[in-house]
Amino acid sequence: MIEKKRLQNPDNRKTIRHEDFIAGIAKGMAILDSFGTDRHRMNISMAAERTGLTRAAARRHLLTLEYLGYLESDGHFFYLTPKVLKFSGAYLGAAYLPKISQSLLNLLTNQTSQIYSVMVLDGFEAITIARSAAHQQTDRVNPYGLHLGNRLPAHATSAGKVLLAHLPEQERLDWLDKYPLQRLTKYTYKHNQDFLNLLQQILEQGWCYSAEEHELGVHALAVPIFNSSLKVIAALNIVAPTGRITKAYMVDYILPLLQDTSRELRNLL
């Protein structure tokens, strides 16, 4: 029997039979994925360059997505419409972890007057899927512009490094090979071996403190969130201005609270 050819997604390692793969959907999603915080508006040439499509193919996909209501155009540039939020809303409304996290995140904020988030790994970024309500904190600095769906470079954030540290060793190497380290501040790790040594240290100690690697004047602390099978599925973190709370306060007082909350979440998953 001839074995059917299979494709493998390098990000999540899922496989699919070649005859089941719909290239048109993949190309359309690549167009949507090419929009981001660094690129809100794109013309046809930009979309083609970012996706690897020809200009003709990029044009057809952009026009189709505009027709379907996911993009709008001013005649030259294309940009996302609110319709794309339908997907994130559906995820946040149905996913179990954001739901059960919310009350515990709010409790942490009530106890400490700081902001807390739950983040998951997606490619080279860590994504916020839940965060504590902080309506009483309108005068406080909100680092990174934290909000649901916010995406941050995993290698320069405490939550991202926790998630990377709990990948199998070969997957860590594959991740570094695919996503070369980018220096965002003078404190960002740039050399692979130093970064791998740091991930091993994080894995062994069970938490990560990160200072000014993504944004100057901001530091963060994160712990892993395990499911009932003891697999790390997310990270719980606090992000705060360096001038407001110290590293010692984070490690001595906040860390035990994060660890207790992580254990509560594991019992609920």
Beta strands, then each sheet from edge to edge (+ up, - down):
strand 1: 6-8
strand 2: 15-17
strand 3: 41-42
strand 4: 71-73
strand 5: 78-80
strand 6: 116-122
strand 7: 125-131
strand 8: 151-153
strand 9: 208-211
strand 10: 218-226
strand 11: 232-241
sheet 1: 1+ 2-
sheet 2: 3+ 5- 4+
sheet 3: 8+ 7- 6+ 11- 10+ 9-
end
